[in-house]
């Protein structure tokens, strides 16, 4: 009795209380033509029905998902869902069982067999032409000049951007450093006159800045809180400070200052407009008061020039530090750009797009390859990296291991990394004729169990250079929102199974070259 071997087992059992009727408009159609699949479910009015939203049903592509039609039949509703399907390769295909959620329970439709036929060409009406010969084209001197031009262009753009930024950036306003409070006050009074606020009619702003200059000077020179004090509080504090610091201040100076400050309060808060001569007199009083206060302050042993020099030195150090930081940022930017360009050239643009993780197929293709033998019977294959022995107990289900006498697995990478190589050789407890197509289907089921979706499987014969025959499964699937291409080679010798699998990101030209080189190097140990 022939033993049917399931290399990988996928269990799924369900009991259904409802039924989904399945029908299709035609079972035979031409390439690219639409098949209309209809699913019908009769349910209670209170039932919740969810039809699948998919881009593919098996090997057929869903080109349109029609709205759900509802028909009421007595106390039940009939929900009708239609899908437009197509396929662009000729052959026979199976529409798999499609799960429909009815009250959170999966109810499966029936599977259907359809046939896609080629479009017949009338060679009597359409003249056929021979394939044109290959034209020899003079090959350019490699692609190195493209990388060189790209590198020069990027560096040039960075330099141009830096030059324009440096040329047109707004220069920061230089901070004015005053050697003493009196120097600051007299300078600010001169700047106030240059603003011509009186000529513009901005009397309130003029008095506000005039009194602020006086208050700033008093606070910095005599060290009393002049900015936060009212006019009365400020005059009282000045009298106290003059007594404490033994300042020679006349009564008239304090009275004049108080008068100007009160006048300013009226201008700012009561909108009083003094006459022109009063404004000039008030300005002179403020200037005279500041000079008198400065002269009345007792001279202490305090080297103000030293303080100013220290302040200047501190500012100089800060400026140099800023320049160093800017230089470091500039150099770092150039280094980062250079490193990115180097990585892009050596490891490929996909490696950079993936965030510098995964496997650089450019580096693997151009690196040193290793030819080695794996398993028993041995599989000789050339790979870009040495394959590492894998834990068979973790990789193969227990039910499958019960049939296996001995098995060895070797691999590199993973499906998550979008680059995967696996080689295995197994011997079984009972000698049997192994159905390679059945084994291939088992591997496809395992891929589905691991999270692969929308698998498009194809099958073909495969023969090594020494004449060992096997089968080749190939196609594509979606894993973790990324479309991947796979190739699986299976051989059967003396009741044993030898397997080679390679999967990579779809459209990766370097990975395709790696797969071609690997499969061309495959040789098997011939068992007696």
MIBA-69367 format. One record per residue (C-alpha): x, y, z; residue number from 1. Coordinates in pm, whole numbers. Example, Ala and Ser with C-alpha at 12.3 -4.5 7.8 and 13.67 -1.06 7.14 Angstrom:
// MIBA-69367
NODE; 1230; -450; 780; 1 $
NODE; 1367; -106; 714; 2 $
// end
This chain:
// MIBA-69367
NODE; 0; 0; 0; 1 $
NODE; 144; 333; -104; 2 $
NODE; 200; 568; 192; 3 $
NODE; 99; 927; 127; 4 $
NODE; 362; 1147; 282; 5 $
NODE; 273; 1487; 429; 6 $
NODE; 600; 1668; 505; 7 $
NODE; 424; 1953; 683; 8 $
NODE; 79; 1912; 843; 9 $
NODE; -180; 2189; 861; 10 $
NODE; -485; 2099; 1072; 11 $
NODE; -807; 2289; 1056; 12 $
NODE; -1149; 2148; 1150; 13 $
NODE; -1476; 2337; 1164; 14 $
NODE; -1841; 2245; 1214; 15 $
NODE; -2089; 2460; 1030; 16 $
NODE; -2450; 2524; 1108; 17 $
NODE; -2502; 2734; 794; 18 $
NODE; -2418; 2679; 430; 19 $
NODE; -2276; 2904; 161; 20 $
NODE; -2397; 2829; -192; 21 $
NODE; -2125; 2866; -455; 22 $
NODE; -2166; 2920; -828; 23 $
NODE; -1970; 3063; -1123; 24 $
NODE; -2091; 3196; -1457; 25 $
NODE; -1852; 2976; -1661; 26 $
NODE; -1580; 2722; -1593; 27 $
NODE; -1390; 2794; -1915; 28 $
NODE; -1270; 3129; -2035; 29 $
NODE; -991; 3299; -2227; 30 $
NODE; -681; 3457; -2078; 31 $
NODE; -768; 3788; -1910; 32 $
NODE; -1145; 3732; -1934; 33 $
NODE; -1357; 3766; -1620; 34 $
NODE; -1506; 3483; -1420; 35 $
NODE; -1799; 3592; -1201; 36 $
NODE; -1802; 3402; -872; 37 $
NODE; -2128; 3416; -671; 38 $
NODE; -2160; 3336; -298; 39 $
NODE; -2508; 3311; -138; 40 $
NODE; -2585; 3287; 233; 41 $
NODE; -2933; 3249; 384; 42 $
NODE; -2937; 3386; 738; 43 $
NODE; -3164; 3523; 1009; 44 $
NODE; -3235; 3897; 1019; 45 $
NODE; -3028; 3923; 1339; 46 $
NODE; -2723; 3744; 1194; 47 $
NODE; -2399; 3922; 1114; 48 $
NODE; -2235; 3818; 785; 49 $
NODE; -1887; 3925; 673; 50 $
NODE; -1768; 3835; 323; 51 $
NODE; -1388; 3832; 271; 52 $
NODE; -1205; 4133; 127; 53 $
NODE; -916; 3982; -69; 54 $
NODE; -702; 4066; -370; 55 $
NODE; -663; 3702; -471; 56 $
NODE; -852; 3376; -436; 57 $
NODE; -588; 3112; -488; 58 $
NODE; -412; 3182; -818; 59 $
NODE; -696; 3402; -943; 60 $
NODE; -683; 3779; -908; 61 $
NODE; -989; 3965; -775; 62 $
NODE; -1042; 4251; -1021; 63 $
NODE; -1376; 4364; -878; 64 $
NODE; -1576; 4310; -560; 65 $
NODE; -1945; 4386; -622; 66 $
NODE; -2184; 4526; -356; 67 $
NODE; -2389; 4277; -156; 68 $
NODE; -2746; 4217; -278; 69 $
NODE; -3015; 4134; -22; 70 $
NODE; -3334; 3937; -91; 71 $
NODE; -3595; 3877; 180; 72 $
NODE; -3749; 3530; 186; 73 $
NODE; -4015; 3494; 455; 74 $
NODE; -3836; 3522; 790; 75 $
NODE; -3483; 3495; 643; 76 $
NODE; -3255; 3703; 426; 77 $
NODE; -3054; 3580; 130; 78 $
NODE; -2725; 3773; 92; 79 $
NODE; -2562; 3755; -252; 80 $
NODE; -2196; 3854; -298; 81 $
NODE; -2023; 3853; -638; 82 $
NODE; -1654; 3871; -725; 83 $
NODE; -1492; 3935; -1063; 84 $
NODE; -1188; 3705; -1106; 85 $
NODE; -928; 3669; -1381; 86 $
NODE; -601; 3496; -1465; 87 $
NODE; -338; 3584; -1726; 88 $
NODE; -174; 3240; -1756; 89 $
NODE; -340; 2949; -1931; 90 $
NODE; -407; 2628; -1741; 91 $
NODE; -644; 2467; -1494; 92 $
NODE; -694; 2642; -1160; 93 $
NODE; -884; 2571; -842; 94 $
NODE; -1082; 2842; -669; 95 $
NODE; -1024; 2743; -305; 96 $
NODE; -1281; 2726; -32; 97 $
NODE; -1358; 3083; 73; 98 $
NODE; -1439; 3154; 440; 99 $
NODE; -1749; 3363; 516; 100 $
NODE; -1803; 3476; 876; 101 $
NODE; -2161; 3413; 988; 102 $
NODE; -2216; 3515; 1351; 103 $
NODE; -1837; 3489; 1408; 104 $
NODE; -1826; 3132; 1272; 105 $
NODE; -1631; 3058; 952; 106 $
NODE; -1847; 2890; 690; 107 $
NODE; -1659; 2779; 377; 108 $
NODE; -1780; 2784; 20; 109 $
NODE; -1724; 2496; -226; 110 $
NODE; -1403; 2482; -426; 111 $
NODE; -1438; 2510; -804; 112 $
NODE; -1221; 2392; -1093; 113 $
NODE; -1189; 2635; -1385; 114 $
NODE; -989; 2638; -1707; 115 $
NODE; -815; 2934; -1870; 116 $
NODE; -744; 2889; -2241; 117 $
NODE; -503; 3064; -2474; 118 $
NODE; -634; 3294; -2744; 119 $
NODE; -619; 3110; -3074; 120 $
NODE; -419; 3282; -3350; 121 $
NODE; -510; 3230; -3714; 122 $
NODE; -170; 3196; -3883; 123 $
NODE; -332; 3213; -4226; 124 $
NODE; -451; 3569; -4168; 125 $
NODE; -169; 3685; -3944; 126 $
NODE; 176; 3637; -4097; 127 $
NODE; 435; 3495; -3855; 128 $
NODE; 792; 3624; -3842; 129 $
NODE; 1111; 3460; -3720; 130 $
NODE; 1275; 3576; -3403; 131 $
NODE; 1530; 3844; -3478; 132 $
NODE; 1894; 3759; -3402; 133 $
NODE; 2075; 3913; -3108; 134 $
NODE; 2249; 4239; -3198; 135 $
NODE; 2592; 4284; -3049; 136 $
NODE; 2611; 4617; -2870; 137 $
NODE; 2933; 4777; -2758; 138 $
NODE; 2935; 4757; -2380; 139 $
NODE; 3015; 5072; -2187; 140 $
NODE; 3302; 5083; -1939; 141 $
NODE; 3093; 4964; -1648; 142 $
NODE; 2868; 5171; -1423; 143 $
NODE; 3140; 5313; -1201; 144 $
NODE; 3119; 5651; -1371; 145 $
NODE; 2750; 5678; -1276; 146 $
NODE; 2836; 5636; -910; 147 $
NODE; 3121; 5885; -946; 148 $
NODE; 2898; 6145; -1111; 149 $
NODE; 2627; 6086; -852; 150 $
NODE; 2874; 6129; -567; 151 $
NODE; 3019; 6446; -718; 152 $
NODE; 2671; 6581; -782; 153 $
NODE; 2555; 6520; -424; 154 $
NODE; 2869; 6676; -276; 155 $
NODE; 2831; 6971; -514; 156 $
NODE; 2469; 7027; -410; 157 $
NODE; 2564; 7013; -42; 158 $
NODE; 2846; 7264; -97; 159 $
NODE; 2615; 7494; -297; 160 $
NODE; 2349; 7479; -26; 161 $
NODE; 2607; 7562; 241; 162 $
NODE; 2746; 7852; 35; 163 $
NODE; 2398; 8000; -24; 164 $
NODE; 2305; 7957; 340; 165 $
NODE; 2622; 8130; 453; 166 $
NODE; 2582; 8410; 199; 167 $
NODE; 2216; 8494; 249; 168 $
NODE; 2160; 8404; 612; 169 $
NODE; 2062; 8688; 836; 170 $
NODE; 2360; 8788; 1045; 171 $
NODE; 2279; 8784; 1417; 172 $
NODE; 2269; 9121; 1582; 173 $
NODE; 2585; 9188; 1775; 174 $
NODE; 2532; 9224; 2145; 175 $
NODE; 2656; 9561; 2265; 176 $
NODE; 2874; 9535; 2572; 177 $
NODE; 2896; 9841; 2797; 178 $
NODE; 3182; 9893; 3037; 179 $
NODE; 2969; 10065; 3304; 180 $
NODE; 2605; 10155; 3380; 181 $
NODE; 2670; 10525; 3307; 182 $
NODE; 2808; 10441; 2963; 183 $
NODE; 2501; 10227; 2892; 184 $
NODE; 2261; 10499; 3008; 185 $
NODE; 2420; 10780; 2804; 186 $
NODE; 2439; 10561; 2493; 187 $
NODE; 2072; 10463; 2524; 188 $
NODE; 1974; 10830; 2563; 189 $
NODE; 2154; 10909; 2237; 190 $
NODE; 1982; 10616; 2061; 191 $
NODE; 1647; 10740; 2192; 192 $
NODE; 1696; 11076; 2022; 193 $
NODE; 1793; 10904; 1695; 194 $
NODE; 1460; 10716; 1691; 195 $
NODE; 1277; 11052; 1648; 196 $
NODE; 975; 10934; 1842; 197 $
NODE; 869; 11293; 1920; 198 $
NODE; 868; 11383; 1551; 199 $
NODE; 643; 11085; 1488; 200 $
NODE; 407; 11190; 1766; 201 $
NODE; 481; 10886; 1980; 202 $
NODE; 507; 11078; 2309; 203 $
NODE; 394; 10787; 2526; 204 $
NODE; 665; 10557; 2384; 205 $
NODE; 924; 10834; 2427; 206 $
NODE; 847; 10884; 2799; 207 $
NODE; 829; 10507; 2854; 208 $
NODE; 1182; 10453; 2714; 209 $
NODE; 1316; 10767; 2886; 210 $
NODE; 1207; 10656; 3233; 211 $
NODE; 1315; 10293; 3163; 212 $
NODE; 1669; 10417; 3094; 213 $
NODE; 1672; 10604; 3428; 214 $
NODE; 1528; 10310; 3620; 215 $
NODE; 1773; 10061; 3459; 216 $
NODE; 2066; 10282; 3554; 217 $
NODE; 1947; 10322; 3916; 218 $
NODE; 1894; 9946; 3950; 219 $
NODE; 2234; 9852; 3806; 220 $
NODE; 2443; 10133; 3963; 221 $
NODE; 2281; 10181; 4305; 222 $
NODE; 2142; 9824; 4329; 223 $
NODE; 1782; 9894; 4427; 224 $
NODE; 1472; 9739; 4256; 225 $
NODE; 1386; 10042; 4046; 226 $
NODE; 1199; 9858; 3769; 227 $
NODE; 939; 9703; 3999; 228 $
NODE; 894; 10011; 4222; 229 $
NODE; 638; 10286; 4188; 230 $
NODE; 756; 10647; 4162; 231 $
NODE; 704; 10713; 4533; 232 $
NODE; 871; 10386; 4634; 233 $
NODE; 1168; 10460; 4408; 234 $
NODE; 1227; 10809; 4558; 235 $
NODE; 1206; 10666; 4912; 236 $
NODE; 1452; 10389; 4820; 237 $
NODE; 1691; 10644; 4664; 238 $
NODE; 1692; 10855; 4981; 239 $
NODE; 1763; 10544; 5189; 240 $
NODE; 2040; 10431; 4954; 241 $
NODE; 2204; 10777; 4951; 242 $
NODE; 2218; 10772; 5330; 243 $
NODE; 2346; 10416; 5347; 244 $
NODE; 2610; 10458; 5077; 245 $
NODE; 2697; 10814; 5187; 246 $
NODE; 2603; 10963; 4850; 247 $
NODE; 2609; 11342; 4823; 248 $
NODE; 2271; 11412; 4666; 249 $
NODE; 2093; 11746; 4679; 250 $
NODE; 1725; 11764; 4759; 251 $
NODE; 1659; 11940; 4427; 252 $
NODE; 1790; 11638; 4224; 253 $
NODE; 1548; 11397; 4389; 254 $
NODE; 1258; 11644; 4360; 255 $
NODE; 1330; 11699; 3988; 256 $
NODE; 1355; 11326; 3925; 257 $
NODE; 1030; 11262; 4108; 258 $
NODE; 857; 11532; 3906; 259 $
NODE; 969; 11381; 3574; 260 $
NODE; 868; 11030; 3678; 261 $
NODE; 522; 11150; 3783; 262 $
NODE; 491; 11341; 3456; 263 $
NODE; 575; 11017; 3271; 264 $
NODE; 308; 10828; 3467; 265 $
NODE; 49; 11083; 3360; 266 $
NODE; 157; 11055; 2998; 267 $
NODE; 147; 10675; 3002; 268 $
NODE; -170; 10619; 3206; 269 $
NODE; -373; 10943; 3189; 270 $
NODE; -288; 11027; 2825; 271 $
NODE; -157; 11372; 2924; 272 $
NODE; 30; 11551; 2643; 273 $
NODE; 303; 11783; 2778; 274 $
NODE; 425; 12083; 2585; 275 $
NODE; 736; 12062; 2369; 276 $
NODE; 955; 12264; 2605; 277 $
NODE; 840; 12046; 2898; 278 $
NODE; 949; 11735; 2711; 279 $
NODE; 1292; 11883; 2638; 280 $
NODE; 1327; 11989; 3001; 281 $
NODE; 1229; 11643; 3127; 282 $
NODE; 1490; 11480; 2905; 283 $
NODE; 1760; 11715; 3037; 284 $
NODE; 1653; 11645; 3395; 285 $
NODE; 1688; 11268; 3341; 286 $
NODE; 2033; 11305; 3185; 287 $
NODE; 2147; 11546; 3459; 288 $
NODE; 2011; 11318; 3731; 289 $
NODE; 2193; 11013; 3592; 290 $
NODE; 2522; 11202; 3569; 291 $
NODE; 2479; 11348; 3922; 292 $
NODE; 2394; 11005; 4066; 293 $
NODE; 2698; 10852; 3901; 294 $
NODE; 2928; 11120; 4040; 295 $
NODE; 2780; 11088; 4388; 296 $
NODE; 2843; 10715; 4414; 297 $
NODE; 3154; 10660; 4631; 298 $
NODE; 3443; 10501; 4444; 299 $
NODE; 3505; 10145; 4564; 300 $
NODE; 3789; 9915; 4493; 301 $
NODE; 3632; 9747; 4194; 302 $
NODE; 3818; 9704; 3871; 303 $
NODE; 3533; 9758; 3625; 304 $
NODE; 3768; 9737; 3330; 305 $
NODE; 3869; 9390; 3444; 306 $
NODE; 3501; 9289; 3457; 307 $
NODE; 3448; 9422; 3107; 308 $
NODE; 3750; 9233; 2978; 309 $
NODE; 3629; 8915; 3145; 310 $
NODE; 3287; 8965; 2990; 311 $
NODE; 3441; 9019; 2647; 312 $
NODE; 3656; 8709; 2689; 313 $
NODE; 3352; 8508; 2789; 314 $
NODE; 3166; 8626; 2480; 315 $
NODE; 3465; 8542; 2261; 316 $
NODE; 3480; 8190; 2402; 317 $
NODE; 3107; 8144; 2337; 318 $
NODE; 3146; 8259; 1976; 319 $
NODE; 3439; 8022; 1920; 320 $
NODE; 3238; 7740; 2070; 321 $
NODE; 2950; 7813; 1832; 322 $
NODE; 3189; 7813; 1537; 323 $
NODE; 3333; 7478; 1646; 324 $
NODE; 2983; 7332; 1679; 325 $
NODE; 2892; 7458; 1332; 326 $
NODE; 3212; 7308; 1190; 327 $
NODE; 3146; 6976; 1361; 328 $
NODE; 2791; 6970; 1225; 329 $
NODE; 2919; 7047; 874; 330 $
NODE; 3190; 6782; 883; 331 $
NODE; 2949; 6528; 1031; 332 $
NODE; 2698; 6600; 755; 333 $
NODE; 2962; 6542; 488; 334 $
NODE; 3072; 6220; 658; 335 $
NODE; 2715; 6092; 687; 336 $
NODE; 2646; 6170; 320; 337 $
NODE; 2972; 6001; 220; 338 $
NODE; 2890; 5693; 427; 339 $
NODE; 2541; 5673; 277; 340 $
NODE; 2683; 5695; -74; 341 $
NODE; 2944; 5428; 5; 342 $
NODE; 2682; 5194; 157; 343 $
NODE; 2449; 5251; -139; 344 $
NODE; 2727; 5161; -385; 345 $
NODE; 2854; 4855; -195; 346 $
NODE; 2535; 4715; -43; 347 $
NODE; 2265; 4844; -279; 348 $
NODE; 1984; 5097; -254; 349 $
NODE; 1738; 4839; -110; 350 $
NODE; 1962; 4793; 193; 351 $
NODE; 1945; 5169; 259; 352 $
NODE; 1568; 5181; 199; 353 $
NODE; 1516; 4902; 454; 354 $
NODE; 1685; 5111; 722; 355 $
NODE; 2027; 4937; 713; 356 $
NODE; 1877; 4608; 829; 357 $
NODE; 1835; 4273; 659; 358 $
NODE; 2070; 4128; 402; 359 $
NODE; 2245; 4326; 131; 360 $
NODE; 2195; 4119; -183; 361 $
NODE; 2450; 4337; -363; 362 $
NODE; 2714; 4245; -106; 363 $
NODE; 2610; 3877; -107; 364 $
NODE; 2623; 3855; -487; 365 $
NODE; 2965; 4019; -518; 366 $
NODE; 3120; 3857; -210; 367 $
NODE; 3313; 3531; -175; 368 $
NODE; 3091; 3227; -238; 369 $
NODE; 3124; 2892; -65; 370 $
NODE; 3060; 2552; -222; 371 $
NODE; 2976; 2287; 34; 372 $
NODE; 2783; 1964; 89; 373 $
NODE; 2488; 1941; 326; 374 $
NODE; 2288; 1647; 465; 375 $
NODE; 2289; 1275; 392; 376 $
NODE; 2249; 1193; 105; 377 $
NODE; 2453; 1508; 52; 378 $
NODE; 2342; 1809; -149; 379 $
NODE; 2628; 2001; -308; 380 $
NODE; 2543; 2367; -360; 381 $
NODE; 2724; 2700; -395; 382 $
NODE; 2595; 2974; -162; 383 $
NODE; 2702; 3332; -78; 384 $
NODE; 2726; 3240; 293; 385 $
NODE; 2785; 2919; 486; 386 $
NODE; 2450; 2762; 582; 387 $
NODE; 2404; 2708; 956; 388 $
NODE; 2259; 2389; 1103; 389 $
NODE; 1899; 2439; 1219; 390 $
NODE; 1705; 2274; 1501; 391 $
NODE; 1488; 2018; 1323; 392 $
NODE; 1260; 1970; 1624; 393 $
NODE; 1158; 2337; 1610; 394 $
NODE; 1132; 2357; 1232; 395 $
NODE; 926; 2041; 1165; 396 $
NODE; 591; 1952; 1327; 397 $
NODE; 582; 1651; 1561; 398 $
NODE; 341; 1462; 1334; 399 $
NODE; 584; 1487; 1045; 400 $
NODE; 882; 1395; 1267; 401 $
NODE; 705; 1070; 1359; 402 $
NODE; 756; 953; 999; 403 $
NODE; 1118; 1064; 977; 404 $
NODE; 1408; 843; 1072; 405 $
NODE; 1679; 1104; 1025; 406 $
NODE; 1676; 1465; 906; 407 $
NODE; 1927; 1748; 874; 408 $
NODE; 1844; 2112; 796; 409 $
NODE; 2071; 2405; 715; 410 $
NODE; 1973; 2765; 652; 411 $
NODE; 2062; 3131; 623; 412 $
NODE; 1840; 3437; 677; 413 $
NODE; 1463; 3430; 731; 414 $
NODE; 1134; 3531; 570; 415 $
NODE; 1118; 3833; 801; 416 $
NODE; 1455; 3949; 660; 417 $
NODE; 1310; 3903; 306; 418 $
NODE; 1601; 3671; 219; 419 $
NODE; 1597; 3300; 304; 420 $
NODE; 1797; 2992; 200; 421 $
NODE; 1719; 2644; 334; 422 $
NODE; 1864; 2300; 246; 423 $
NODE; 1742; 1976; 406; 424 $
NODE; 1781; 1600; 361; 425 $
NODE; 1553; 1346; 528; 426 $
NODE; 1530; 966; 551; 427 $
NODE; 1206; 799; 648; 428 $
NODE; 1137; 502; 872; 429 $
NODE; 946; 317; 602; 430 $
NODE; 1063; 295; 243; 431 $
NODE; 798; 443; 18; 432 $
NODE; 753; 609; -317; 433 $
NODE; 743; 978; -237; 434 $
NODE; 496; 1192; -427; 435 $
NODE; 704; 1508; -485; 436 $
NODE; 398; 1710; -586; 437 $
NODE; 227; 1608; -262; 438 $
NODE; 539; 1709; -68; 439 $
NODE; 548; 2044; -249; 440 $
NODE; 185; 2109; -153; 441 $
NODE; 275; 2033; 208; 442 $
NODE; 550; 2297; 200; 443 $
NODE; 305; 2551; 52; 444 $
NODE; 62; 2474; 336; 445 $
NODE; 341; 2531; 587; 446 $
NODE; 418; 2869; 431; 447 $
NODE; 52; 2961; 474; 448 $
NODE; 65; 2853; 837; 449 $
NODE; 367; 3078; 890; 450 $
NODE; 178; 3382; 762; 451 $
NODE; 225; 3371; 384; 452 $
NODE; -77; 3495; 188; 453 $
NODE; -191; 3515; -174; 454 $
NODE; 42; 3234; -282; 455 $
NODE; 67; 3182; -661; 456 $
NODE; 222; 2833; -697; 457 $
NODE; 363; 2689; -1018; 458 $
NODE; 537; 2357; -1084; 459 $
NODE; 791; 2235; -1338; 460 $
NODE; 1047; 1959; -1385; 461 $
NODE; 1406; 2014; -1271; 462 $
NODE; 1718; 1821; -1376; 463 $
NODE; 2073; 1870; -1250; 464 $
NODE; 2375; 1868; -1482; 465 $
NODE; 2440; 1505; -1388; 466 $
NODE; 2086; 1402; -1481; 467 $
NODE; 1922; 1375; -1137; 468 $
NODE; 1556; 1459; -1185; 469 $
NODE; 1324; 1634; -944; 470 $
NODE; 1053; 1899; -944; 471 $
NODE; 1071; 2275; -907; 472 $
NODE; 801; 2477; -736; 473 $
NODE; 809; 2852; -786; 474 $
NODE; 587; 3154; -759; 475 $
NODE; 520; 3445; -524; 476 $
NODE; 343; 3520; -197; 477 $
NODE; 280; 3808; 41; 478 $
NODE; 455; 3802; 376; 479 $
NODE; 437; 4088; 626; 480 $
NODE; 290; 4323; 359; 481 $
NODE; 584; 4249; 125; 482 $
NODE; 559; 4056; -199; 483 $
NODE; 821; 3778; -214; 484 $
NODE; 935; 3530; -481; 485 $
NODE; 1023; 3170; -395; 486 $
NODE; 1179; 2863; -559; 487 $
NODE; 1165; 2511; -408; 488 $
NODE; 1360; 2216; -555; 489 $
NODE; 1267; 1862; -440; 490 $
NODE; 1445; 1532; -508; 491 $
NODE; 1360; 1178; -396; 492 $
NODE; 1620; 903; -365; 493 $
NODE; 1573; 563; -200; 494 $
NODE; 1276; 674; 5; 495 $
NODE; 1446; 993; 118; 496 $
NODE; 1364; 1355; 44; 497 $
NODE; 1608; 1632; -41; 498 $
NODE; 1489; 1991; -47; 499 $
NODE; 1632; 2330; -147; 500 $
NODE; 1430; 2648; -85; 501 $
NODE; 1515; 3006; -171; 502 $
NODE; 1293; 3311; -107; 503 $
NODE; 1361; 3680; -157; 504 $
NODE; 1194; 4016; -210; 505 $
NODE; 1014; 4027; -543; 506 $
NODE; 1188; 4245; -801; 507 $
NODE; 1533; 4223; -638; 508 $
NODE; 1757; 4171; -942; 509 $
NODE; 2063; 4081; -734; 510 $
NODE; 1865; 3816; -543; 511 $
NODE; 1746; 3671; -874; 512 $
NODE; 2109; 3639; -988; 513 $
NODE; 2196; 3470; -656; 514 $
NODE; 1912; 3218; -704; 515 $
NODE; 2019; 3142; -1060; 516 $
NODE; 2381; 3083; -960; 517 $
NODE; 2280; 2864; -665; 518 $
NODE; 2039; 2645; -860; 519 $
NODE; 2286; 2601; -1146; 520 $
NODE; 2542; 2469; -896; 521 $
NODE; 2313; 2203; -737; 522 $
NODE; 2442; 1845; -747; 523 $
NODE; 2331; 1543; -544; 524 $
NODE; 2507; 1240; -409; 525 $
NODE; 2379; 943; -610; 526 $
NODE; 2257; 665; -381; 527 $
NODE; 2263; 299; -487; 528 $
// end
